[in-house]
Amino acid sequence: MNGWRENPDLAQAPDEIKGIIIKISEGCSIDEDFDRHLENAIAQRVPIGVYCYTHARDASRASTEAATLIEKLNEYGDLDLSLGIWFDIEDGNVPSGKSPFEVAEIIMGFVNTITDYSHDIPVGIYSGYYCLTDQIDVDSLPDYVRIWVANYSSRNYWDEEHPDRQCTMWQYSESYPIGNDYYDVEEWYDE
């Protein structure tokens, strides 16, 4: 859920909503609507995850972005993040001039800071199918780094083409109606 969205009444969804992943930050700036969205999700008793839309150009900056996120999460004490913490790296924010391996190193700067914070919270990357296949050396990421792939299609091409590195979540549409607005919709695969 992005900051510009209203608080959806999940009871208006055509199907049961089984969780919400909320934008907590962009780079080192906390999203101004994060608290409102988090409180709405807590009130509606759905599982929660958070994501950071990165501006990192190196692993050190990615680690700083993770630290910013952690500092904000600490304001909420023992928050259940069963849907994980995600590093959003897409075509528009992949640093230019970096090799796929160097991009994976940036990702690990974020991931390592999160896992130092907690080994109990799932951590992963969100990216589009083409970015995952062309701009990120996914094979160099440890298996515990989960993958959330955006691939607007009737088929999950990532899983078909990567049987040994399946995604945890597949975003297949941005047209899911809740009330008078449309939202991204994903399939979460139980592990």
C-alpha angles and dihedrals in degrees: 000000000000126000095249092061124097120237102276120220097229091201086072092061116109090232136028111283108226098187149343130226110204129202105244099173149359110215106316095335121098112230108254092225097046096101092049093049093045093050090048092052092047091049090051091048099231127144113266139214132170136214139200119213099217132227092176119138094179140020093261092058090045089054090051090051089052091049090053090052092048092050090055093046090052088065087069098050114208099013116174107232098176090153091057142226116292135200107214109211115162139162091278097053105035106118111253118240094027122124118232089255091052090051089052089053089054089051090051091054087063096039095050092052091050094048090048086056095048137352089193098067117080112239129196151135130271116207144139121268095251094047090051092050100040110024107032127060093222091173090066092056116094116253092248090066103095125217126224108186127196108211114150100210142102088254133054099234093179093063093042091054098037108045091161095051108040121182123246092215136021121202105205104165144021093199105081109138121226113166109314097338139070126233140187113266128205141186112229114206115212111228 
